[in-house]
Each structure stands twice: as structure tokens, then as C-alpha cells.
Amino acid sequence: MSQKVRYGLSAAVLALIAAGASAPDILDQFLDEKEGNHTTAYRDGAGIWT
């Protein structure tokens, strides 16, 4: 679901809104798409664990 709609919201975020999802669920989906949140540690370009 990578298709963007007006105002840059993805189809996944719009589906959550239409389904009446809670604000934290919608925010989590939005941030995962925009920020690429990671739940695991990884080494960045400078070799620092993030």
C-alpha cells in the first residue's frame, strides 16, 4: 500500500482512519512510514550502534 493520496497520507493510514482506529495506532503507522522506525539495533555509517 505505497500509493499516496492527497496531503501525502498513505492508503494504510487512510484505512485506519476510516476504520475508526485510535489516534496512537494511526500515529504509529504514520511514523513507521515517515521515519522508518526500527525495533532492532543496527550500525550506522560511522559504526555507532543505534
RATAKA-V653099 format. One record per helix or strand. SS is the DSSP state (2 for helix, 1 for strand). FROM is the first residue (numbers start at 0). TO is the last residue. Records with the same first field share a line. If there is no record, write none. Layout:
BEGIN
SS: FROM-TO, FROM-TO
END
This chain:
BEGIN
1: 3-3, 9-9, 42-42, 48-48
2: 5-7, 10-17, 22-34
END
